[in-house]
Amino acid sequence: MDFKYESEMTRLVENWLLEQGMHVKREYPTPWGICDLVGCSFNKLKVKRRLKLGQKQPIGSHFRVLLLSYIPDAEQNESTSFEKLHREFAKFLDKSYIDKELQRLIKDRFVEEIKPGCFNKLNGWYPLHKRIIAAELKLNRISEVLSQAQSNIAFADESYVALPMEKARSLFANRKERQLVENGIGILGIDYERIHVLLRSRCAGDSNDVLKMHCAERFWRTHFRGN
């Protein structure tokens, strides 16, 4: 029996992610488009460390996560100044905006001002997530879904294409498999009863730490409410 709509496959892949103990978001926005499904699970020990620091709020916007990444950890016995941070972003943003975002990080206890104009971050829990899985679903247009899955490696620990079973088997059997293996993309075959993992994703080396951190933060509020 063939699927008529991608939405028919969505519930099955979503359940597959939920069964792995993940929080799941549909139509997840990325800088290059919408990812059909993203699942995120958290490291419980690191969650406890973060809560012990009083950091209950999500960090926030992508820029706020980026700004935080430029601030040294308190454990490193280093700090940075507002002037250094401004120089990093001066081509794109004015001082008032950078200062506003920095003050928000201080308010939410991610950053401390150790002396006037000098800052470090309170960490010890990064990375917060345990796994991030991205899945792109398609009935056809295989080259398009492969391109999207390749892009998703930037923020996901595992990136999959999910296709109706016969098309997934066909993709697995042809020369595209070598490309998939090299790129780290996995293949999910879908029928009306279950998800079949035909090829496991093995993403490595191409991820962006800031994008991963921002992704986990977008799941933080959901995780915090559920615990």
Protein Blocks (a to p, Z undefined) as FASTA:
>chain_A
ZZfbfklmmmmmmmmmmmnopacdehiacfkbccfbacddddfklmmmmmmnopabcfbj
fklmmmmmmpccfklopacdfklmmmmmmmmpcfklmmmmmmmmmmnopaccfbghiacd
dehkacfbfbdcdddddfbhmllmmmmmmmmmmmpcbdcddddfklmmmmmmmmmlmmmm
mnopacddddfkbccdfbccddehjacfklmmmmmmmmmmmmmmmZZ
